[in-house]
């Protein structure tokens, strides 16, 4: 990873914090709610990301990265699994039980 989010090429930080134009980025409702002006939103976003994450949050992010699961609560993961078809929870290890033919 990087020490500064502005240095991560896949981050939207440059757009949110400094107004860099990125083709695939558009302002979202939470970002627009930060302030009434573009400059105010950029400043508020930089302040928001200047705070350090607590250990539990960092561990949750690492777990999501290491497992490929989305970051969120059980309800959110279940919804992502339902919509995407991508498993978002651990399954029992070992061979799958055979379904007996009737």
RADAFEN-V149039 format. One record per backbone hydrogen bond with DSSP energy under -1.0 kcal/mol. CO is the residue of the C=O (numbers start at 1). NH is the residue of the N-H. If there is no record, write none. Layout:
co:CO nh:NH
co:CO nh:NH
This chain:
co:4 nh:7
co:5 nh:8
co:8 nh:11
co:12 nh:16
co:13 nh:17
co:14 nh:18
co:14 nh:20
co:15 nh:19
co:22 nh:25
co:28 nh:32
co:29 nh:33
co:31 nh:34
co:37 nh:41
co:38 nh:42
co:39 nh:43
co:40 nh:44
co:41 nh:45
co:42 nh:46
co:43 nh:47
co:44 nh:48
co:45 nh:49
co:54 nh:58
co:55 nh:59
co:56 nh:60
co:57 nh:61
co:58 nh:62
co:59 nh:63
co:60 nh:64
co:61 nh:65
co:62 nh:66
co:63 nh:67
co:64 nh:68
co:73 nh:77
co:74 nh:78
co:75 nh:79
co:76 nh:80
co:77 nh:81
co:78 nh:82
co:79 nh:83
co:80 nh:84
co:81 nh:85
